[in-house]
Amino acid sequence: MGEVTLTIDGRQVTVPAGTSVLEAATQAGVKIPTLCYLEEINEIGSCRLCVVEIEGARTLAASCVTPAAQGMVVHTNTKQVREARRAVLELIISNHPFECLTCVRSGSCELQALAESLGIREIRFEGAKSHHSVDESTPSIVRDPDKCILCRRCVAVCEQVQGVSAINVSGRGFNSVVGPAGELPLNDVACTLCGQCVLVCPTGALSEVDSTREVWKALADPKKHVVVQTAPAIRVALGEEFGMEPGSIVTGQLVAGLRALGFDRVFDTNFTADLTILEEGNELLQRLQTGGTLPMITSCSPGWIKFIEHFYPDMLGNLSTCKSPQQMFGAIAKTYYAEKAGIDPADMYVVSIMPCTAKKFECERPEMRSSGYKDVDAVLTTRELARMLREAGIDPSTLEADNYDAPLGIGTGAAVIFGATGGVMEAALRTVYEVVMQKELPSLDLREVRGFEGIKEAQVVLGDTTVRVAVAHTLANARKLLERVRSGEASYHFIEIMACPGGCIGGGGQPIGTNTERRLQRIEATYQADRELPLRKSHENPEVKQLYDEFLGEPLGHKSHELLHTHYTARGISSKH
């Protein structure tokens, strides 16, 4: 492609041809403000915050969509540029609610940060403000269109990364609004509730449904026995909310923080991730041996489950019937644990700490009551937990590490890697291979299914069968993979699909500011946590073995099917959730 050399604020920089002026400036160490820009996803030049002055050009140029050219001389900090940016920002703010103190994004709002950095102290433009009702129709995501700045980042992520296109821009000019077609509630369209739109929203226009008040109320009720489970991906992300480096492993501090909040027992979703592998692994073997529906596809990701229910209902038979580890935990907590602890499950309140907004929807599904009660009572995202900790004056980074409670607090390295794309597949094969072959995999690190590539493939020899597996993350990649399977172009025995980029470590409930670099750091931390654990295979978990001995009997047995397995619902692409 060749290279071009240009000058930005007196600094010469050489970049590949086709590089935008914004990217060239970043490489030169020059910061240009942006709002609508999202690298490789939303580069549309609509907000005009990134304008620069280019010598010889008649007007200011949007740097995110202007290619760098040989000999170009760019100025990013002239009086004209500063005044243009301020005017643009004032116009945006003039149609924005002044609710910063009560907004969920106060302190992490890009509009707020830009107003501070550009020195906005007054708004010169007054007039009518557009108004649309708040959409609280789903259990997972809240839309507040009045806080939307029409940057279209959410639209781009939903369409390009997830391949869903549940939202778009409708109306014109002052009446433009981002949302489902026809301004329908989000609950009435084929939204997977994955929350990737929330992660990229620069303001409070999109946020998770806040469940913190419900959890505080349960914690304050002396009649309630309140237990909490933490997903694998939380331990490598929560630290970011408290100023720690991305990928910091805070497992022990997380446990200590939850105990300080007043939870009666602090358990680990890793326990039921191991349980999931025992059930799912045996389900795969049963299908291989009896001619069951193949490929079998994982069922841990609720965003993915909702996607297949909406868009590929003819393939629901390919899904594993296993509940997700979150839901298995709730069912086991309100039966096995309640029985062992001598607690009436009616008095038990189960809270999940999840990296995922779709988990809030999952726990509300009517089929998730196999314990006789609602299996999981409330789901908090990583962000919500951070808000509760800050409200209580607790900083996990200052706490001494603590240990999970028994018996539902022991997990293996195989369970930890559930948090990364490819992790469920790797964990399952560690167990399935050993069950069939009566020996360990040559290497417990199955690198063929690791990494950030959208679709990965591998083969594992199990006796006389060569098992072909595939792994996909993001729903757009899931669509590509399913189309290949449906057309007969590709043939697999086992497929893992995670809705979010990078898997759960990049879930829609993770810290604001999540990007590819942070996802990769969290993935590496996940594998580090796996390497450091004494047990790295799910079937070696002693508490899971005891659970089968004392309560469940055997994988795929009657009680296991009753508590740990479920069914799915065919949904139209415009049907209600």
Secondary structure, 3 states (H helix, E strand, C coil): CCEEEEEECCEEEEEECCCEHHHHHHHCCCCCCCCCCECCCECCCCCCCCEEEECCCCCCEECCCCECCCCCEEECCCHHHHHHHHHHHHHHHHCCCCCHHHCCCCCCCHHHHHHHHCCCCCCCCCCCCCCCCCECCCCCEEECHHHCCCCCHHHHHHHHHCCCCCCEEECCHHHCEEECHHHCCHHHCCCCCCCHHHHHCCCCCEEECCCHHHHHHHHCCCCCEEEEEECHHHHHCHHHHHCCCCCCCCHHHHHHHHHHHCCCEEEEHHHHHHHHHHHHHHHHHHHHHHCCCCCEECCCCHHHHHHHHHHCHHHHHHECCECCHHHHHHHHHHHHHHHHHCCCHHHEEEEEEECCCHHHHHCCCCCCCCCCCCCCCEEEEHHHHHHHHHHCCCCHHHCCCCCCCCCCCCCCHHHHHHHCCCHHHHHHHHHHHHHHHCCCCCCCCCHHHCCCCCEEEEEEEECCEEEEEEEEECHHHHHHHHHHHHHCCCCCCEEEEECCCCCHHHCCCCCCCCCHHHHHHHHHHHHHHHHHCCCCCHHHCHHHHHHHHHHHCCCCCHHHHHHHECCCCCCCCCCCC
